[in-house]
Amino acid sequence: MRNLDAWRAMRAPFLTGLALGLALLLLPLAALGDGPAPAGPEPTVPTLPANPTPAAEPVPSPGEWDSGQALRVLGRDSQITEMSMADYLWGVVAAEMPASFEPEALRAQAVCARTYSLWKLRAASHEQDGADVCADSSCCQAYLTHEDAVQRWGEGSASVYSAKIAGAVADTDGQVLTYGGTPIQAVFFSSASGATEDAEAVWGRALPYLVSVDSPEGDEVPNYRSTVTLTADQVKKLVLDAGLGADLSGEPSGWFQGLARTASGRVASVELGGVSLSGGAARSLFALRSACFDVTEQDGVFTFSVTGYGHGVGMSQYGANAMAKAGSGWKDILAHYYTGAQLQTGA
């Protein structure tokens, strides 16, 4: 059984892949100089089912491959905890996807989480901390302890959801998405506006397995359509604090101009007071749920109408759930969202 200690000694052959990965992570969003591309979505708030909770089933035993791998996890309290890959993946899936989702969607999420963990390990981004991964979703992946998960789900649902997630991890034991024989950057997000986005459109660098594909979710998604309303003074303060140098001396009706979209419908760029912002930069500046938005102004008040949630690259979680409800298996879901990627055991 291979151990992650052995992989750490084998990083040299992967310098090319490491350079590509680090380049993508360090790409700033246009005009704002945002941090690295997020690993996944802003944490999705689990939605509890309306029907009565079914009787709990026995918790599946962890798979042999995942149980044999050790990971050092840097917690949000700056403490490092060593745990098996199986235990780590349980906490990631519990944090990143609603446990009420279909089993096939949860299995797809488990493979994404495993794959991204190995990608981060090869990047050695937390080596200086003495860790392999962290529990911060803005850097690696979100993570929940069993205690925190029980608090989130409630005592009545915890045993069922715990077994469901353990099953998703065990049923995909050791399965990793690869491209060219190495783990891919298996990013994911909450919900799409009809299609996912090319990595190049969001982070400026193309990856063959992160290209735009159709995504089937829609208005059944909670908060699929949202609005953000800001006064002209609020917009002006946000722009001033960001140091953009935009000219907002004229009438507010003329502040936003030249909105351009990508093929998936997200904002590629927009001019604000003569300064060009990427859609991602505008999303961050105005705290929007996604870069798929329209902006209107009336009487000095701006309304941003937003569709979907997240950066839009890789697997849409609500799209995966919609595919699962329609009969797709976890392998079909992954093949759909990660173009050309292959499944391997313990890549």
N, C-alpha and C positions, 0 to 999 in steps of 0.2 A: 504494500500500500504506500503510494507516494505521499510524502508529507510536504507541507509548504516550506519547511526549512530547506528542502532540496531544491525547490523552485527558486528560492532566493539566491542560491549559488549558481543558478543557470540563467541569470538575467542578461548576461553579456550578449548572447545570440539575438536578443530581442531589441538591440539598440535602435534599429530602424523603426520598429513599431512604437517604441517608447518615444522617439523624437516626434513622430506623427501625432501620438496621443497628447504629448505635452504641448505641441503647437496648437492643437484644437482647444485644449483647456485654457491656454493663456490668451486666446484671441479676445481683445476687448470689444464690447459693443460700440458701434459707431457713435462718435460725438460725446458719449458720457464716460467712456473708459470703465465700464462695469467689470466685475471680476470674472472668474472662469465660468465657462458654460456649466449650467447645473447638471447634476447627475440624473435627476429625474424631476418629477413634478413637485410643485408645492404640495405638502402632504395632503392627501385626499381625506376628507372627513368621512368615516364609515357611516353608511346608512343602514340602520337596523331594519330587518324585514317586518312587514305589517302583520304577517301571519304568526300564529303561536310558534314558539321555538320547539323544534323536534327533540326527541330524546337523544341524549348524548351517546356517541359511539366511542369505543375504545380508541385511545390515542395511538396512531401507528408508530412503530419503531423507526428510528432514523435509518436512512440507507447506509450501506457499508462505506461507500466512497465519501460521502459528506461527513460521516462520523470519524473518518480517519484523517481529516485535515484540521489543522489548528490555525486559528486566526487571532491576532492581537488587535483588539478593538479599542480605539480611543473614544471614551465616552464624553458626553457634553460637560461632565464634571471634571474633565482633564485626567481622569483615571483610566488606566489601561487594564482591560480584562481579557484574558486568553480564554477562548471557547472554541468548540467545534464549529465547522462550517454549517452543520445542520442546525445548531442552536442559533447561530448568527442569522441564517436565512429565515428561520421562524420569526425572529424579531423584526427583520426587514419587511417581510411580506405583511406581517401584522400592522406595521407602521405605514406602509406605502399603498396598500390596496384595501378597500372595504372587505371585511371578512364575509359579508353577505353576498359577495359576488359568486358567479358560477364556478364550480370546481375547475373547469378547464381554463378559465381566465386566471385563477389563482396559480395553477400549474405553470402557465406561461410567465406569470410574474416571478415565480420562484426561479425559473431558468434565467430570466433577465437579471435578477438579483445576484445569482451565482456568477453569471458571466461578467457582470460589471465589477464584482468583487475581485475576480482574477485579473481583469483589465487594470484596476487600480493597483493591485499588488505588483504587477509588472512595471507600472509607472513609478513605483516606489515613492509616491508623493508624501507618505507619512513616515518614511524611514528615519528622518531626523527626530521624530517624536518617539521612536522605538515601537511604532505600531504599523499595522498593515492597512487598516481602514479606519474611518471615524464614523460617528453616529450623527453627523451633521448633513442634512439633505442638500445644503447648498454646496457641499464639497464632495461627499460620497453618497450615502443613502441614509434615509431616516431609519431609526431602530427603536423598538419598544421592548422593554423587559416584560416578563410575564405579569408582574404586578401592575405595571402601567396599562397593559392590554386589558386586564380584568377590569380595571377602573374605567377604561374607555367603553368596554362592551357591556358592563354590568354583570353581576353574578349569574343571572338567569341565562345569559347567552354565552358566557365565557367558556364553559366546557365544550360546547358544540363548536364554537369558532376555533378554539385551540386545536381540537382534533382535525378540523377541516384544513387548517393551515399546515399542521404537521403532515397531513396526508399529501398536500400539494408538494411539499418539499421532498418527502420520501418517494413519491411516485415519479419524480424527475431526478432521482439521485445521480449526481455526477454529470448531468447533462449541461453542456456548455455550447453557446453559439460561437462559431468561429468563421473567420474569413482568411483564406490563405494559411490555415492551420493554427492561427492564434486567436485568442478571445477578442471579440469585438467590443466596441464601446456601446453597450446595450442600453442606451438612454431611453427614457420613457416619460410620459406625462399624463395628465388627467383626461382631458377630452378635446377632440378636434372639431373644427368647423367644416366637416365634410371631407377633409383630406389632411394628411400629415404634411410636414414641410421638409424640404431638402436641408441637410446640415449646412450646406454652403450658403443658403439664403439667410440662415440665422447666425452662424458663427464664422462664415467667410472661408470655409475649407470644405471641399467636397469629400465625402466618403461613399464608396459604391454601395454600401448596404444601408445607408441612411438617406433615402430618396423619397420623394412625395408619393404616397399611395392613398387610395380612397379609404375612408374610415366611416363605419355605418351608424355611429351614435347620433342622437339628435335631441329634441326637446324633452325626452324622458329623463335626461341628465339633470340632476339638481343644479340650479343656478347656471344652466347652459347659456342663457342670455342674461347679461348683467349690465348695469349702467354705473357710471361714475360722473358726478356733477361737481363742477368747480367754478367758482367765480373768477372773473378776470384778475382780481387781486391775488387770488390763490395761485392761479397759473403763473402770474408774474413773479411771485415769491419763489415758487418752485424752480423757475428758470434762473432767477437771480442766484439762489442758493447753489444751483448746479454749476454756476459759472459758465454758462453757454455763450454769453455775449450776444444774445438775440436782441433785435430792436423791436420792442413792444410799445413804442411811443404812439403808434397810430391807433385807429379804432380796432377793438377786439375782433370785429368781423373779418378783418384782414390778416390776423395773426397766423392762422394755419392756411397753408397753400400747397399745391402740387403734391397731393397724396398719391403715391404709386403703390401698386399691389404686386405680390408674387403670384405665380400660377395657382397657388392653393387658396388665394383670397386674403392672405395676411398682408398687413402693411409692410412694404419693402422700405419706403422712406416717406418722410413728410417734412415740409419746410415750416419752421416756426420762427417768425420774426427774421427771416432771411437766413436762418441756420438749418442745415439739413440734418435730420435725425433718422436713424434706422427705426424700423417698427419696434424692435426689441428695446431700443433706448427710450422711445416714447412710452412703451409699456412700463418700463421701470420708473421713469420720471413721474408718471401720473398714477402709478399703482393700479394698473389694469390687469385683469385676469389673463389676458392673452394679447397678442399683437394683431388679432383679427378684430378690427374696430372701425367705426365711423365716428367723426366728431362734427357736431353742429354747435352754432352759437346763436343765442337769442337774448337780447337785452343785457348783454354783458355776462351771460352765464353759458358755460360750455358743457355739453353733454356728450360723453363718450359711450357709445353703444357697442358692447363687447360680446363676442361669441366664443365659447370654449374656455379652456383653462390650461395654462402651461405653455412651454416653449414650442411645442408642436412637432418635435423631432423624435423619431423612433416609434415605439408602441404607444398607442392611445389606450389607456386602461379601460375607459368606458366603451371604446370601440372593441377592445378584446372581449369585454363582457357581452356586448351585443352579438359578436360573432359566436361566442359560446352558446348563447341562448338560441341562436339559429342553427346549432348543431356542429359547429366547427370544433375540432380538437385542439389541444395546446400546440401541437406541432404545426397545424395549419395556421393558427394565429401568428406564431412566430415567423413562419415562412412568408406570410403576407406583409408583416410590418418591417422585416429586416431582409431586404432584397438580396438574394444570392448567398445568404449566410447558411452555414452547415451546422448540424448538431454533432458533437463529439462527446465522448465520455472522458472527463478529466483532462481537458486540453491544457 
